[in-house]
């Protein structure tokens, strides 16, 4: 039995599956045999159900050694280091031909005698004895994606060389000008008198103008990717249909050029029934996605058909956009076919499930609609991103960790996803049973074999627009907690990912797009993750509510310079709710804390509050009443603004002491997650007591200014809600 377990662990190692891990309390948790077997099967291991692992181990060894070179190699700063070439021992004296084709098309070729190369290791697999020879690496490679081909006695293999800077892009300058600040709000929650009861990209531009008018240079939001907003209904921005396509829900209808000439669309928007319905949406505290998306779709369908019928300059622009984005038509067919069949793709006929959709499988108007709305969404987002880049870091976007298992990406690239697993998190102090996030994890071996094309495409679609990009759950570059289907979250195990290769892609693409990268590194974070982030200049996430400590000597740790600092995140309660312990009462109501535990948690929170107030008052950062939540909020905002952190982002809702969260992790129908609108509309913010004064103080501190007369406006000098030109 012990030998079988040893072989199971050996097989797990070959697939990058950890057999144990340290939990949040630094206790060692060992993976069960059942969990390891299930994860290995999902990753493609040919596991014998009788419990014999020799054949599976041998097959995995064959896969490794039969490939002459690794599918992906990294050339940090243009240098690969030595390259191991594997081949059967009988060929160890043959001639090796090597061709390197650079991204720009230039080639380098060399021929060498394998007998003259040093051997580094040997192995037996599939009845053959293999030897690994060490080939000198390449130097002075330009940054980019290069192809390596090795050939020997009619056998050939290809590899992708990632030639990348060691560190991600950083903007020039280290003085006050580099210390940016901004605000965060979910775009759906932002609303105004002109929008249709939920935020759109024109509201986002107004939010930017308002922020820039106060001196801010960053506007952050949640992922804006396409989601299912009919059947199925899944509005979570972290469960998108695709990482490659945008959510047409955010299109500003009144800014679409076709609207001026499309009488039918204007008449629809101006009809009494629609005007009345929109008025009710504007009054409602939450978003009815089905009804709102249904109206938006009716309008956008009319605009799409108008564009198609006219066949003018705009239609030609759409055709050029589609030609430059080869996946667009495929995506449009997928969405149109799903609407025709009124079901998710795992329930489709087999041919369609296998990725073969033909013209008769969908309605042509639906296909045209999905092409059109992606073009419009990208057009509006591009225009917005360009304006934001002129006034600072600009648009702060978010790249989610997972995608909906019934979405486009999982359908088009099924081999990349481990369908028998779900990503999640192990048990911790709050979620004592762990968390299941219900998305299929990517398979690391398939990612590498595919040359990371899917990962690169999703990254590029965001970096085209983002001045700052947040990498959701950055630990996923290193390892991901995977839960076998049908098992509880506590039965998950960690699967390792090729982190250095993914960092190389991130660093390269960040430089090509001049975008700053931020890693969300909250939770159970191995030391290697933070070390890698520092090494590659990926900014860390600093969150006050996460860092608070009841120990008065360690009540509040100062953020490091290469960090994006905030008071909380979208997965945390607003500051006022945290300060009053309302989040603890909610967790108690949800059954996550029993009666005994909730008392202990409130006692801990009280100790945290007292330690923080003592820390702020002892340093002179809290001159007012320490029992007043508004005073403490202002003190923390000013403290963050004066900190070394490269960027500070304030949650808009904290500015008016909101008590309700946007999302309660671990809940679905129990709470209105991702639906709640901001309590105040855009037009009313300037009238809220103390709001502008606090942000003016934040702006002064970010710029290194401390002594300014009370009531002075920010250097940008724009007092109005809609400033026409924040850079003037």
Residue, then its C-alpha position, 0 to 999 in steps of 0.5 A: x500500500x505504501x508503494x502504491x501511494x508513493x507511485x501515486x505521488x510520483x504521478x502527481x509530481x509529473x502532472x504538477x499536482x501538489x500532494x499537500x499544502x500549508x493552509x491559512x493557519x500554516x498547518x499541513x493538509x495532505x491530499x486524499x487518494x481520491x482527490x489526487x486520482x480525480x484531479x489526475x484524471x481531469x488533467x489527462x492521466x491514464x490512471x488505472x482504476x485498480x490502483x496501479x500507476x506504473x503504466x500512467x507514469x511510463x506514459x507521462x515519461x514518454x510524453x516528456x522524453x519523446x519531445x525533443x525540446x520543451x514547447x516553451x522557452x524563456x529568454x529573459x532580457x534576450x538570453x535563453x540560457x542552455x537548451x536541453x535536447x532530448x532524444x533516443x540514446x541511439x541518436x546521440x551521435x547524430x547531427x542536429x539542425x537548429x533554426x531560430x525564426x524571429x518574430x520579425x522574420x529574421x532567421x538564425x541557423x546552426x548545425x552541431x554534432x550531438x556527440x560533442x554536446x554535454x549530456x545532462x540526464x538519462x531516462x527510460x520510457x516506453x521501452x527506450x532509453x533517452x538522453x538529454x544533451x545541452x545545447x548552447x542558448x541564444x543571446x541578444x534576441x529582440x523582445x518578442x515571440x520567436x520560433x525554434x525548430x530542432x531536427x535530427x534524423x527525420x525527427x523534428x520539434x518546435x518551441x516558442x521562445x518568449x524573449x521578454x524584459x525581466x520587469x513589467x512596464x513602469x512609467x517614468x519618474x519617481x517623484x510626486x507626479x508618479x504618485x497617482x490616485x483615483x476612484x473605484x466603482x462597478x460600471x453597472x452601479x454608476x448611473x446618471x439622469x441620461x443613462x437607462x437605469x444602469x451605468x454605461x460607457x458614457x457614464x464612465x467618461x463622466x466619472x473620469x471627467x469628475x475624477x480628473x477635475x479633482x486631480x485624479x488620474x485613475x478610474x477603476x472598475x470590475x471586468x466589463x466582459x460579455x456575460x449571460x444576461x437572459x437565459x442563463x442569467x449570470x451577471x457576475x463580472x467574474x463569470x464571463x462568457x469570454x475573456x476576448x469580448x466585451x459586454x454590450x450592456x455597457x454600450x451608451x445607446x445615445x452615443x452610437x452614430x447609427x442612432x441619429x439616422x435610425x428612426x425606428x430606434x429613436x421612436x422606440x426609445x421615445x415611446x411612452x411605454x419605454x420612457x415610463x419603464x426607464x423611469x422606473x429603472x432609474x428609481x430602483x435601487x437594483x438592476x433588473x438585467x433581463x428587462x434592461x438587456x431586453x430593451x437595449x437589445x431591441x434598440x441595438x438590433x435596429x441599429x445593427x440592421x440599419x448599418x447592414x442595410x445602408x452598406x455605407x462607410x460605417x458598414x465598411x468600418x465594421x467589415x474592417x474591424x471583423x477582418x482584424x479580429x478573426x474570432x469575432x464571426x466565430x463568437x457571433x455564430x456561437x451566441x446566435x446558435x445558443x439563442x436559436x437552440x435556447x440552451x447552453x452548448x453542452x446540450x447542443x447537438x454533437x456537431x455543434x458541441x464539437x465546434x462546427x456551426x454552419x449558416x443554417x444553425x443560427x438566425x442571420x439577424x442574431x449573427x449580425x447583432x453580435x458582430x455589430x455590438x462587439x464593434x460598437x463596444x470596442x469603439x466606445x471603449x477605445x475612445x474612452x481609453x484614449x481620453x483617459x490616457x491623456x490625463x494619467x494612468x487612465x483606465x484600470x481594468x480587471x482580468x478575471x481568473x475564470x470564465x463561465x463553463x458554458x461560455x464561448x471560450x470553453x466551447x471553442x477551446x475545450x482542450x484547454x479546460x479541465x472540465x472535471x474540476x472547478x477552481x476555488x479556495x481552501x478552507x480559511x477562518x471565514x469560509x471554513x468549508x472552502x469556496x467553489x468558484x464553479x469555473x473549469x481551470x485551464x490545463x497547464x500542459x495544454x496552455x504550453x502546447x498551444x503556445x499560450x495563444x488563448x492567454x495572450x489573446x485575452x491579455x492583449x484585448x485588455x491591454x489595448x485599453x488599460x493603463x493599469x491591468x489587475x490580474x485577478x488571483x495572481x497566485x493562479x500564475x503559480x498554482x490553482x486550487x482545484x476541486x474535483x466534480x462532486x466533491x466538497x471544496x475542502x477536498x481540493x488540491x493545488x495544481x502548479x502552473x508554469x509561472x515564469x513563462x506566464x510572467x514573461x508574456x505579461x512583462x512583454x505585453x505590458x511593455x508593448x502596450x505601456x500598461x502597468x500590471x497589478x496582481x491581486x495577492x490577497x489570501x493564502x499566498x506562498x512566499x514565492x508569489x510575492x517574490x516573483x511579483x517583486x522580481x518582475x515589477x508586478x505591483x502588489x495589492x495593498x488593502x487596509x481592511x485586510x492589513x488591520x491587526x489587533x496588535x497595537x504595535x502592528x495595527x497598520x502596516x505601511x504599503x510598499x512603493x510598488x503597490x496599488x493601495x485601497x481601503x477595501x475591495x469589491x469582495x469586502x464590506x464598505x468601510x462603514x459596514x466593516x467599522x460597525x461590524x455589519x459584515x459579521x452580522x451578515x455572515x452570522x445570518x448566512x450561517x457562516x458563524x454560529x452564536x459563539x463564533x459571532x461574539x468572538x468575531x465582534x470582540x476581535x473587530x473591536x480590538x482592531x478598531x481600538x488598535x487602529x484609532x490608537x495608531x492613527x492618534x499617536x501619529x497625529x493622523x486622527x485629530x478628531x473623535x476616534x469613535x466617529x466612522x467619518x473621522x476614521x475614514x478621512x484619516x485613513x484616506x489621508x494616511x494612504x494618500x501620504x503613503x509611499x504607494x505608487x497608486x491609491x484608489x478609493x471606493x466611491x461608496x466609502x465617500x458617503x459611508x455606504x453600508x451595503x456590499x456589492x458582493x458577498x462571497x460564498x453567496x448566490x441567490x441569498x444576496x443581490x450580488x452585482x446588482x446594487x446601484x450606487x446610492x447617489x447619481x453622478x449629478x449629485x456627488x458634488x453636493x454631498x457634504x465633505x466629499x470634494x474636500x476629502x478628495x482635494x486633501x487626497x490630491x494635495x497629499x499625493x502631490x506632496x503638498x500639505x499646507x494649503x488654505x482650507x477650501x482650495x480646489x485641486x490643481x486641476x481646478x475644475x469645480x463642475x461635475x462635467x468638465x469638458x477637458x480635464x487636461x486643459 
